[in-house]
Amino acid sequence: MSGELAVEGEPLAAPLAVVICARTRLFRDGLGDALEARSRVAVVGRAAAVADCMPLVVRTAPDAVLVDASLEDAEATIRELARLPEAPCVVALAVPDTEDSVLACIEAGAVAFVTVDESIDDLVATLLDLARGEAHASPQLTAALLRRLSHLAARRPDDGAGVELLTSRELEIGALLAEGLSKKEIARELHIELATVKNHVHRILTKLGVSRRAQVGPRLQRLGLPVRSRRSA
Amino acid sequence: MAAALAAAENRTIAARGALEPIRVIFVDMPRLVREIVTQAVESQEDMVVVAAVETPEDVLSVLDRQQSRVVVVDGAIDERVVTRLLRRTDSGAVLTLSAAGDGGDLFEHVWLDEASPTRIVHAIRTAASHADGDPA
């Protein structure tokens, strides 16, 4: 369910619950009020900083979080939100209209974006599209996304034959394993049961074709996935 | 004190509303920001947005036609352009909005970070009052 607002094709039963995380008060107040005026969106929380945003999101469990792209740590915020156990859809807000800016937000975990030159109605339409399981992108951005996907796929080694694709959750846990975290630490970090972590780890080892957790990091690196070590930091 | 100031501002609003509204022009503002500010401005009885133009060159032609007293521009705009605007709006005021930068010698500069819609509306009203030679 992570990152999904509703089942595709089903009508929306209730207004979309949205949290706004924006440094700019104009977005928190003005945009918040403008969205509230639309009957299909309910603003359930407004935060000026990441430190306030996370507890707010956990407490209100919104359908979507709008993250102001002008926040200094916008990408880290998006990444952190996307890693929550019941992650809401993250929409990057007021993104500069450049390919790099948009791709950076998407790679961090945003499922949609609205540029500074789009309208409030465009933002609402984006949220409603997400609720229907849809997303729209310009032909230029679609091309950029395909190029990026192709580039990532090309970095996958030939010796990966037989290796199934890991799910996003398995990738997440695999990255934490590669950072040197124990299963217990991963369970604590992701707020999930230890038994669940054990199941994921078993599947990760199987899919990567390795027998020990220590082999996960090097294997992920050979697959072209970013791995960092927390232990040596 | 705050109540007295609010009452004074309300009297100003009422008096101005009975005369003519503050005519506001937006220049080179990102659409998302412009729409939010427009919503705040148009909820005021004594203000009206008469134009939104994309380039400073456009505003020069619109200025005379619209007889605007307050021009609101994005703070990222070239300061030389703002200086030209200030010369052209000798009976008006230029208000700049930005997330960062230096307001320099502009009439009024509002940092967007902590500016609520109400604060921006107040700044426009203050700018218009100064333009009228009637400091609020």
Interface residues (C-beta under 8 A of the other chain):
Chain A: R23 T24 R25 L26 F27 D29 G30 L31 D33 A34 S70 A94 V114 T115 V116 D117 E118 S119 I120 L123
Chain B: P30 R31 L32 V33 E35 I36 V37 Q39 A40 A99 L112 D113 E114 A115 S116 P117 I120
